[in-house]
Amino acid sequence: MSRIYLGTALSWVVVASLHVAAQDAGSLIESGKAQATPARVSTPRVLPGTRADVFATIRGSALTSTNSSLATTPVRLRDARIGQIVARQVTDSSGMFEFESLDPGSYIVEIVDQDQASVLAASEVLNVGAGEAISAVVKLPLRITPSAGIFGNTTSSAAALAAQAAASGVMAIRASGTATCETLQ
């Protein structure tokens, strides 16, 4: 009978310990101290003797909407296949950047703000193969503000918007407020 009592006492100790551990975890979560840690993706190590021509390079320039260079501007490289940021750097004094020793694949170059929280502009998807070096131009979009003086004259306003639309590849524009479909009778 002492065996049953000892086994029962031991099971109560185990259950009580689990209950206390669960309460501690719950209070940590409620207090905001417990946080999930992000999964870490380790970069593969290069084996000694690996030829340099198995890697790729993406180089290019960061420009304003008026084609001026963006000196000392943060840019980053995103792997388009998985969405992960694979490299970060700051452009040089002439707005140039270069990402070397990349695995072949699909990438996007992004211009980001100084705290790297917002993407200001992005390149098209860049597909690069082994041993290839490709160029990219990342350009900030045109921002028209009322202080620019073009909104006082609707003709120049429309011309500026049409020019920007054409430069962006938009084939047709329609003024805001006009009917978008014919009235059925």
matplotlib code that plots the C-alpha trace (Angstrom):
import matplotlib.pyplot as plt

x = [0.0, 2.9, 3.9, 0.5, 0.7, 4.2, 3.2, 0.2, 2.3, 4.8, 2.1, 0.7, 4.2, 4.6, 1.1, 1.7, 5.1, 3.5, 0.7, 3.1, 5.3, 2.2, 1.2, 4.7, 4.6, 1.2, 2.2, 5.3, 3.1, 0.6, 3.3, 4.8, 8.2, 7.9, 8.5, 8.7, 12.2, 12.3, 13.6, 17.2, 18.3, 22.0, 23.9, 25.6, 29.3, 31.5, 33.7, 37.4, 38.3, 34.9, 35.4, 34.3, 32.4, 29.6, 28.4, 26.6, 26.9, 24.2, 25.5, 23.7, 22.6, 20.0, 18.3, 15.8, 12.7, 14.7, 17.6, 20.0, 22.1, 21.2, 24.5, 24.8, 21.3, 20.5, 19.7, 19.0, 18.8, 15.8, 15.6, 12.5, 11.9, 11.6, 11.2, 14.2, 16.7, 20.1, 22.3, 22.2, 24.5, 24.7, 25.3, 28.6, 28.9, 27.7, 24.7, 26.3, 25.8, 27.2, 26.1, 28.7, 29.1, 25.3, 23.8, 22.1, 18.4, 15.9, 16.4, 14.9, 17.0, 15.1, 15.8, 14.8, 14.5, 17.2, 15.7, 15.1, 11.4, 9.9, 10.6, 10.8, 11.4, 12.1, 13.7, 12.0, 12.8, 16.4, 17.2, 20.9, 22.7, 26.0, 28.9, 26.7, 27.0, 23.9, 23.0, 20.0, 18.6, 16.3, 14.5, 12.4, 8.8, 7.8, 6.1, 4.0, 3.2, 0.8, 3.7, 5.2, 2.8, 1.4, -2.0, -3.0, -3.0, -5.0, -3.4, 0.2, -1.1, -2.6, 0.5, 2.8, 0.7, 0.4, 4.2, 4.8, 2.2, 3.8, 7.2, 5.8, 4.3, 0.7, -1.0, -4.2, -5.4, -8.8, -9.5, -10.9, -14.6, -15.5, -17.8, -16.0, -18.8, -21.7, -25.2, -27.3, -30.7]
y = [0.0, 2.3, 1.9, 3.1, 6.1, 6.9, 6.6, 8.8, 11.4, 11.5, 12.0, 14.9, 16.5, 16.1, 17.5, 20.4, 21.2, 21.3, 23.5, 26.0, 26.0, 26.7, 29.5, 31.1, 30.9, 32.4, 35.3, 36.0, 36.1, 38.4, 40.7, 40.9, 39.5, 36.3, 36.9, 34.6, 34.5, 34.7, 31.7, 32.2, 31.2, 30.5, 31.4, 28.5, 28.3, 28.3, 25.3, 25.9, 25.8, 27.0, 28.9, 32.6, 32.2, 30.3, 33.5, 36.5, 40.2, 42.9, 46.5, 49.7, 53.2, 54.8, 57.9, 60.5, 61.1, 63.7, 61.4, 62.9, 60.4, 59.4, 59.6, 57.8, 56.3, 52.9, 50.1, 46.5, 43.3, 41.0, 37.4, 37.5, 33.7, 33.7, 37.4, 37.6, 40.5, 39.0, 42.2, 45.8, 48.7, 52.4, 53.9, 55.7, 59.4, 58.9, 56.8, 53.5, 50.1, 46.6, 43.3, 40.6, 36.8, 36.2, 32.8, 32.6, 33.5, 36.3, 39.5, 42.9, 46.0, 48.4, 52.0, 52.4, 55.4, 56.1, 53.9, 51.1, 50.8, 51.9, 51.0, 54.2, 52.5, 49.0, 47.6, 45.1, 41.4, 40.8, 37.3, 36.5, 33.3, 31.8, 34.0, 36.8, 40.5, 42.6, 46.2, 47.8, 51.3, 52.0, 55.3, 57.2, 58.0, 61.5, 63.3, 66.3, 68.6, 71.6, 73.9, 73.1, 75.6, 73.2, 72.7, 76.3, 75.7, 72.6, 72.3, 72.1, 69.8, 67.4, 67.6, 66.8, 63.8, 62.5, 62.8, 60.8, 58.2, 57.7, 57.4, 54.8, 52.8, 53.8, 53.7, 55.7, 58.1, 59.5, 62.6, 62.0, 62.6, 61.6, 58.7, 55.4, 53.5, 54.4, 54.6, 51.6, 52.5]
z = [0.0, 0.5, -3.1, -4.3, -1.9, -3.1, -6.8, -6.2, -4.3, -7.1, -9.7, -7.7, -7.6, -11.4, -12.1, -9.6, -11.3, -14.7, -13.5, -12.0, -15.1, -17.3, -15.0, -15.2, -19.0, -19.1, -16.9, -19.0, -22.2, -20.5, -19.3, -22.7, -21.6, -23.6, -27.3, -30.2, -31.7, -35.5, -37.4, -38.5, -41.9, -42.0, -45.0, -46.7, -46.3, -49.4, -49.7, -50.2, -53.9, -55.1, -58.4, -58.3, -61.6, -59.9, -58.1, -59.6, -59.2, -59.3, -59.7, -60.5, -59.5, -57.3, -58.8, -57.9, -60.0, -62.0, -62.7, -60.1, -58.2, -54.6, -52.7, -49.4, -49.6, -48.0, -50.5, -49.8, -51.9, -51.4, -52.7, -54.7, -54.3, -50.5, -49.7, -47.4, -47.3, -48.3, -48.2, -47.2, -48.1, -48.7, -52.1, -52.8, -53.5, -57.1, -56.1, -57.2, -55.4, -56.0, -54.5, -55.1, -54.5, -54.9, -55.6, -59.0, -58.7, -58.7, -56.7, -56.2, -55.2, -52.9, -51.9, -48.3, -45.9, -43.4, -40.6, -43.2, -42.3, -45.5, -49.1, -51.3, -54.6, -56.0, -59.1, -61.4, -60.7, -61.6, -62.8, -62.6, -63.4, -62.4, -63.4, -64.6, -63.7, -64.4, -64.0, -62.4, -62.1, -59.2, -59.5, -57.0, -58.2, -59.2, -56.4, -57.4, -54.6, -54.6, -53.7, -57.1, -58.7, -61.3, -59.7, -60.3, -64.1, -65.0, -68.5, -67.1, -64.3, -66.8, -69.0, -66.1, -65.0, -68.6, -69.0, -65.8, -66.7, -70.1, -68.5, -66.2, -69.0, -68.5, -71.9, -71.2, -68.5, -67.6, -65.5, -62.1, -61.7, -65.3, -65.9, -66.2, -67.9, -70.2, -68.7, -69.9, -71.3]

ax = plt.figure().add_subplot(projection="3d")
ax.plot(x, y, z, "-o")
ax.set_aspect("equal")
plt.show()
